[in-house]
Every structure is written in structure tokens, then in C-alpha cells.
Amino acid sequence: VLIDAVEEISINVNISPNPAESFVNIVVEDMDLVELYDVFGKRLYSEEGNDKVQIDMNAYSSGVYLLRICSEGKSYFEKIIKR
């Protein structure tokens, strides 16, 4: 058995706008880390220790990206679409 139990992770996260054109704003209370990954798993962006983060999406092409948000020792993943 690889996984005994799946714990429901519930954090209050606000990500806007999504889909994004120029910027993505992420607001999470007690956020330790936010990372942006492409569909191949390459980390494109990383920032530590802020409850509010703004990622400039202008450097990235249109497509789907994955946000990893770490808060209180847990990770939360969210899909971001860049227009």
C-alpha cells in the first residue's frame, strides 16, 4: 500500500485573475513558499515568506502552469492558465 490515507488540505487561498494575462496575485495567510512550475515540472518562479505574492506572467507563453503553495508544513496545488 503506497498511501494509507489522504488528508484533506484546506487553506484559504485567493488566486486572481485566473486565467491570467499579465500578472497573478496570490494571497494566503501564513504562506511559507509559492512556486510556479511549467507542465514539464520545471520550476519557473519561487518566493518565500509572504502572505501576498504577485507573479509577472509576461515572461511566460500561453498555456497551463502549476502553482505550489506551502503553508504550515503542507502543500497546496492550483492550476493557472496564462492567456
Legacy VTK file of the C-alpha trace (Angstrom):
# vtk DataFile Version 3.0
C-alpha trace
ASCII
DATASET POLYDATA
POINTS 83 float
0.000 0.000 0.000
1.537 3.265 -1.100
-0.969 5.566 0.538
-2.746 4.686 3.768
-4.899 7.798 3.930
-5.330 11.026 2.047
-5.552 14.086 4.251
-7.813 16.860 3.007
-5.764 20.037 2.912
-7.835 23.131 3.438
-6.236 26.535 3.285
-7.775 29.866 2.478
-6.181 30.850 -0.831
-7.122 33.660 -3.212
-5.639 33.480 -6.718
-6.665 36.082 -9.262
-7.078 36.553 -12.092
-7.204 33.037 -13.434
-6.929 32.836 -16.426
-4.186 35.453 -16.276
-2.733 37.725 -18.916
-0.001 39.810 -17.242
0.044 39.098 -13.507
-1.266 36.572 -10.994
-1.957 37.695 -7.430
-1.796 35.070 -4.691
-2.991 35.781 -1.155
-2.638 33.086 1.526
-2.465 33.579 5.285
0.726 32.067 6.744
2.199 31.258 3.322
5.748 29.925 3.616
6.531 29.417 -0.070
4.976 29.798 -3.513
6.402 28.175 -6.638
5.343 28.214 -10.286
6.004 25.175 -12.496
5.515 24.520 -16.201
3.796 21.369 -17.487
7.168 19.595 -17.635
7.797 20.127 -13.923
10.435 22.832 -14.365
10.345 25.416 -11.566
9.997 28.875 -13.111
9.431 31.033 -10.037
9.896 30.762 -6.282
9.295 33.199 -3.421
9.404 32.625 0.334
7.680 34.098 3.338
4.995 36.426 2.043
1.233 36.318 2.530
0.792 38.248 -0.739
2.708 37.467 -3.936
2.359 38.891 -7.432
3.874 36.831 -10.255
4.667 38.580 -13.534
3.341 36.213 -16.209
4.553 38.334 -19.158
7.758 36.296 -19.443
5.817 33.045 -19.961
3.991 31.802 -23.030
0.288 30.964 -23.130
-0.571 27.660 -21.520
-1.167 25.812 -18.275
1.055 26.209 -15.217
1.001 24.720 -11.736
1.262 26.737 -8.524
2.601 25.047 -5.397
1.709 26.899 -2.224
3.239 25.794 1.077
1.589 26.840 4.316
2.054 25.427 7.821
4.073 22.462 6.527
1.535 21.405 3.894
1.449 21.864 0.125
-1.488 23.003 -1.954
-1.517 22.854 -5.772
-3.527 25.042 -8.126
-3.663 25.175 -11.908
-3.019 28.582 -13.520
-3.890 29.377 -17.126
-1.866 32.025 -18.982
-3.688 33.576 -21.950
LINES 1 84
83 0 1 2 3 4 5 6 7 8 9 10 11 12 13 14 15 16 17 18 19 20 21 22 23 24 25 26 27 28 29 30 31 32 33 34 35 36 37 38 39 40 41 42 43 44 45 46 47 48 49 50 51 52 53 54 55 56 57 58 59 60 61 62 63 64 65 66 67 68 69 70 71 72 73 74 75 76 77 78 79 80 81 82
